[in-house]
Structure formats: structure tokens, C-alpha cells
Amino acid sequence: MNHPNATNDGYHALKIKDELPISDYISAIIIPKIYESDLRPVIPKSLLDKVHYLENDCKDIWYWTEKVYDYIESIEYIK
């Protein structure tokens, strides 16, 4: 909502015109550890310090969501 090109088109809750440079607006990117070797080489250098890999040892999406939420809360620089 704070993006200078944010608009409401009456259909989408929020729409960004032109582009959204996520490196300016993202706090953390959480990736299951199993994908680390596949994704690390293609992540832009500007985002590397925001990427975190977590072991997905959860039995379902609800436990994974809770694990990610708890981890993000613990990251010092986001607070």
C-alpha cells in the first residue's frame, strides 16, 4: 500500500502499476531447505540476506505456516 504506484482498480485489493522491486519491500523470504541447492544460484544478490531456509519437518501446511510465522517473529532485524 505504501508503494508510490499503488492503485485500486475496483477489482483487486491492491494493484501496482509498472513494477514492484521486491528488494525494497520484502522483509524475509522463507524457502524449504530441500530447495536450497536449486534456488540459491538464481536468487539475486540483493535478496540473499533476506532469504532463510527452514527444514520442513511439518506434517501439514498448518504446522509449516506456524513454524514460518514463529521463525519470522524471531528474526531480530524485522522487529
Legacy VTK file of the C-alpha trace (Angstrom):
# vtk DataFile Version 3.0
C-alpha trace
ASCII
DATASET POLYDATA
POINTS 79 float
0.000 0.000 0.000
2.978 2.317 0.531
4.274 1.841 -2.990
4.086 5.118 -4.958
2.358 3.388 -7.899
-0.235 1.520 -5.809
-3.764 1.819 -7.095
-7.194 0.347 -6.550
-8.781 -0.733 -9.814
-12.096 -1.691 -8.226
-11.373 -5.389 -8.654
-8.057 -6.135 -6.949
-7.459 -5.118 -3.345
-4.194 -3.508 -4.436
-2.500 -3.245 -7.793
0.999 -1.946 -8.550
1.417 -0.143 -11.848
4.603 -0.758 -13.858
6.843 -2.765 -11.490
7.387 -3.781 -7.910
11.050 -4.050 -6.919
10.579 -6.605 -4.150
14.022 -5.994 -2.684
12.720 -2.640 -1.431
9.589 -4.044 0.180
10.313 -7.593 1.366
11.382 -8.404 4.903
12.095 -12.116 4.605
11.821 -14.953 2.128
11.334 -18.403 3.631
12.210 -21.412 1.497
12.017 -25.071 2.481
15.595 -26.307 2.976
15.088 -29.110 0.452
15.075 -26.482 -2.344
18.141 -24.551 -1.198
20.603 -26.019 -3.714
18.146 -25.466 -6.591
17.162 -21.901 -5.716
20.283 -20.329 -4.180
22.030 -19.909 -7.581
19.121 -17.943 -9.072
18.360 -15.620 -6.163
19.521 -12.053 -6.875
22.399 -10.874 -4.678
20.246 -8.015 -3.427
17.912 -10.541 -1.763
20.393 -13.070 -0.374
20.471 -11.563 3.108
16.677 -11.805 3.305
16.450 -15.478 2.316
16.122 -18.087 5.048
15.966 -21.850 4.589
13.936 -23.888 7.055
13.638 -27.621 7.397
10.088 -28.602 6.503
9.592 -31.346 9.041
5.929 -30.462 9.455
3.047 -32.858 8.967
0.894 -30.394 7.026
0.587 -26.814 5.754
-0.811 -25.578 9.060
2.253 -26.664 11.032
4.527 -25.259 8.330
2.707 -21.929 8.470
3.088 -21.790 12.247
6.786 -22.698 12.032
7.435 -19.975 9.457
5.455 -17.399 11.456
7.361 -18.225 14.651
10.684 -18.041 12.806
9.880 -14.668 11.257
8.899 -13.303 14.666
12.311 -14.347 15.974
14.303 -12.542 13.274
15.823 -9.537 15.017
16.097 -7.156 12.054
12.412 -7.392 11.170
11.255 -6.151 14.564
LINES 1 80
79 0 1 2 3 4 5 6 7 8 9 10 11 12 13 14 15 16 17 18 19 20 21 22 23 24 25 26 27 28 29 30 31 32 33 34 35 36 37 38 39 40 41 42 43 44 45 46 47 48 49 50 51 52 53 54 55 56 57 58 59 60 61 62 63 64 65 66 67 68 69 70 71 72 73 74 75 76 77 78
